[in-house]
Amino acid sequence: MLWLTAAVERAMKRQEVILRALSGALSWLQAADILGIDPRSLRRWRARYEADQMIGLYDRRQLPSPRKAPVAEVQRVLRLYRDTYRGFNVRHFHHLIRRDHGVTLSYSFVRLALQEAGLVAKRRARGRHRRRREPRACFGELLHLDGSPHAWLARSPDERQTLIAALDDATKRLLYAQLWPAETLQAVMHALAHVLRTFGLPVALYTDRAGWAFHTPQAGGPVDRDHLTQVGRALARLGIDHIGAYSPQARGRGERLNRTLQGRLINELRLAGVTTLAAANAYLWEQFIPDYNATFTRPASDPTSAFVPLGDVDLEQILCEEEDRVVGQDNIVSFDGVHLQLAKQPGRPTCAGLRVIVRRHLDGSHTVWRGAHCLGRLTAQGAAVPAVVERALNGRFRLAGASLPPLRARPVVRPNRTPRRRPGPRLPVGPGL
């Protein structure tokens, strides 16, 4: 082992002073003063000298690190990046050189070496300082809705599902959780329908800026509040404030929920032997959600609920896909490739040219509306559904699915008129005439 000359001289001086103190020529206080160290440090040097003799008096901090990377290996890594892997990100490059070239250096060391050599740029700071946001005071004041794509079924690792979850901000109560094949508009609207029918209307909904939530003209830019998505239109009609997150840190509670669910639900589904989506959703509602709420739910700071009762709001006509269309000359309206044939309407010779609203509901059926009047109900394939008469809440009859109550019946008043004789000569009536 090579030692620096200064390190050798310091070790020889320590040996000389310790030997003089051991012989009694110096006191230990005088020896510590000569070496310029504390008496306790001198006692440690004495113990090391008695244990290892001269080698124990060398300062280990002056030695080269035993973990120092070989210079030739570092040069080989830099040469590989410069000649073969230029443009690769550091994580990908580190994976390839460990797999294909037998490099054992750590990722952090490789990243720092490439940055010091000027081959890759240093990453910018993680962001500004953030403060923890206090939870809302009331149950239902703010809900978090998010989708988490993951391989949720451990016994079917090749399949990926999306967990749609709704969380209350004040109580951390899990209001909805269900696995879907993907994070689609129908999946989100089913989740909203369940929450609204079970608990009522919340004050605000917090989501990310996914395509179903907001229209973003430029990636990373602000959302367009003038062009609403289907979910944005439904929330606006219901009077629910829609808040969009501009970073994962902003929706930290939703991200932590997904991390907790991934750490717990996957293992529980594996232990339960669940292999299908239907069985996983049944386990969620019957077992997991009650256990989760019993473990993590906490009381709100204000016991008053902020949920507004749904009342007689017709969610079927709000939580749906809605588009404006113009009826063709053949009384057909097209919606997403499905041709909807309108029947003849009473009192109207044709519907051609009318501007109507077409709605596709969560069950796949279609309805065509002009104002408050339903022009037709059709199946998902476009077949007409016969009209069904139902009794409204006020006791009167109306067409099933009508969004407005029936008009009040007006009595028909007929004036009392005396019968008038037909003007003109009367022809004689009788036999032979």
C-alpha positions, 0 to 999 in steps of 0.5 A: 500500500502506497502512503503519502510522504506527509502521512508517513511523517505524521505517523512517525511523529505520533509514534515518537510522542506516544513512546516518550509518554509511555516511558514517563518523559512526558505527561499525557497532557503534554503529549496531547499539547505537542500533537495539538489534539484532545487528550481523548483523541490521544488515548484513541491513538494510543489504543490503535498503536497498542493494537496495530503498532505502527500501521495503526498510527496512519490516518485512514482519511489520507488513504485512497478510497477502496471503492474508487473506480478504476480509471480505465473502466471510467474511460471505457464507459465514456468511450462507449457513450461517445462512440455507440450510445450517444443520445441515450438517456442515462438510465437506458444507457446504464441498463445496456452497458450492465447487460451487454458490456459487463459494467458494474458501476452504479447508476449514480456514478455513471450519471455523474461521470457523463455530466462531468465529461459534458456528454449529458446535461444536468437535470433542472431542479425538481421544482419550487418549494411546496407547502402541504394543503390542509384538507377541506373541512366538510365531507363532500366539499372536494372529491378526487377522481383519478384513474390508475393503469396498472397490472392489478391482477397478479395472476394475469400479469400480461393484462393491464387494467385501470382502477377508477377511484373517487376519494373524499378530501376531508375524510379520506373516505374511498367513495368509489373504486372499480377496475375497467379495461381502460380510462374511458369516458363511460368509465368516468361517467359510471363512477360519477353516477354512482357517487351522485346517486349514493351521496349527492352533489359535491361542491367541487371535483379535482381531476387531472387534465386527461382528455375526458376532463379538459380540452387543452389546446397546447400540451402543458398549457392552460385548459380551455374553459370555453370548450367543455368536454362531455364531463365538463358539460355535465359538471357545469349543468350540475353546478359542480366546480371542476378543478384541474391539476397542473402537476402530479404534486398538485394532486398528491392525495390522489397519487398517494391513494393510487400508491396505497391501492397498488401496495394493498389491492394487488396482494389481496387479489393474489391471495384471494385467487382472483383472475377475472375483472368481474371477480376483482370488482366483486372483491373490491365492493364486498371486502376491500372498500369496507376494510380500507374505509375502516382503516384510513377514514378519519372524521372531518373537522366540520361534521356538516355534510357538504353534499347536496341531495340529488332530488328529482335531477334526471342524471340519465339526461346529463351523464351522457354523450351529447352532440348537436346534429341536423336531421337529414332529408331522409329523417336520419341523424348520424351519431358516431357511425350509427344511423338513427331513423326518426319516426313521423312526428305528430303535427309535423310533415317532416323533421328534415333540416331540424337542429336536434340534440343526440344523446348516447346514454350509459347503457348505449341507447340513444335519444333525440331531442328538440328542446324539451321534446323527445323525438325518438328513443333508439337502441345502441344499434339504431333500432327504434324503441316503442314509446312507453307511457309512465305516470309522473310524480305529480300523478299525470301521464307522460312518455317514459324518459321525458325530462320535463313534467307533462303540461297541465291539461286545459279544458276545452270550452265550446260555445253554446250555439243554436243550430242554424238552417242551411241557407238556400231553397229546400227541395221537396221530399216525397214519393215520386219526386 
